């Protein structure tokens, strides 16, 4: 789809949908003085803090979609939080009400000829200041709907950009710094992974293989010196063990299959090699950063391994989807459930750390009796 269409759609959805954020901010702003009086450690204070944290995280995500940025950081509190709530409860509420009026009014006008007969064709006001009594007048009303749509679409992008920029500014985030930080860091990290993988594969591994060959030649020349031959054989065995460990490190940094087949092909290969029946569904992913590909790959690999070893499952399902800004990786098994992150160093704990390093998120649903679902969301700004 054209960039202007996607940008306009994002901005329109952001401004019109901001009504929910604005109303929540209005309620929280009203409750803020009470929470300050009763104290943060009370139930009301804890509830307000958790709600504000969730709301600001949601706003960072929404603003990031409009500004094409990835915003992360610690939750805001105190005066900065109050300033953001005040912005949303005033400017944000007004903008969303205007956008909502243009959207609903435009739809009402566009469909007026279809629903007016249902009212008995009585004198009707489909829009403020517009009174319809005859069919010729009714047939002209959709033109007003088109005008409303033009105004909405023309104003959505500047309004969405202005409101989202003000919003992240009140949250203590710099849009330009976020662009130069998180997004470019993901790209730089991906390029660095590629460089390290090539250096290990083409440099270090090749030298170890060459050293093993040279030792083999030397071993063949010692036809009558059994003790030296045995020592060389032991050294060759150590070299091969080191080579196997190095290949494991290369696979952990950036599995070669990702370079050869991409994320979709690599995940299908994981599914085909899984000891359990595995159904893989992959939507078109477009261009994905190598670092994000690697993170998504290890999510699938770890979850399938857990399903085989611990879940007592009979089948697994893997799904990869993408919207313009996010990559979604979901793995489901029909095992016994009860999966949890456990202590530091565990597989799921490591996945969460890896995901959060890219400003992503991970949710686990694993009730007793199953099924277990792990959903990971990774930033994917192109």
HELIX and SHEET records of a PDB file:
HELIX    1   1 UNK A    3  UNK A   38  1                                  36    
HELIX    2   2 UNK A   43  UNK A   67  1                                  25    
HELIX    3   3 UNK A   78  UNK A   87  1                                  10    
HELIX    4   4 UNK A   88  UNK A   92  3                                   5    
HELIX    5   5 UNK A   93  UNK A  110  1                                  18    
HELIX    6   6 UNK A  112  UNK A  115  1                                   4    
HELIX    7   7 UNK A  116  UNK A  119  5                                   4    
HELIX    8   8 UNK A  135  UNK A  170  1                                  36    
HELIX    9   9 UNK A  175  UNK A  178  1                                   4    
HELIX   10  10 UNK A  179  UNK A  183  3                                   5    
HELIX   11  11 UNK A  184  UNK A  198  1                                  15    
HELIX   12  12 UNK A  199  UNK A  204  3                                   6    
HELIX   13  13 UNK A  205  UNK A  221  1                                  17    
HELIX   14  14 UNK A  226  UNK A  254  1                                  29    
HELIX   15  15 UNK A  256  UNK A  273  1                                  18    
HELIX   16  16 UNK A  290  UNK A  309  1                                  20    
HELIX   17  17 UNK A  347  UNK A  356  1                                  10    
SHEET    1   A 2 UNK A 124  UNK A 127  0                                        
SHEET    2   A 2 UNK A 130  UNK A 132 -1                                        
SHEET    1   B 5 UNK A 277  UNK A 282  0                                        
SHEET    2   B 5 UNK A 315  UNK A 322  1                                        
SHEET    3   B 5 UNK A 326  UNK A 333 -1                                        
SHEET    4   B 5 UNK A 372  UNK A 379 -1                                        
SHEET    5   B 5 UNK A 361  UNK A 366 -1                                        
END                                                                             
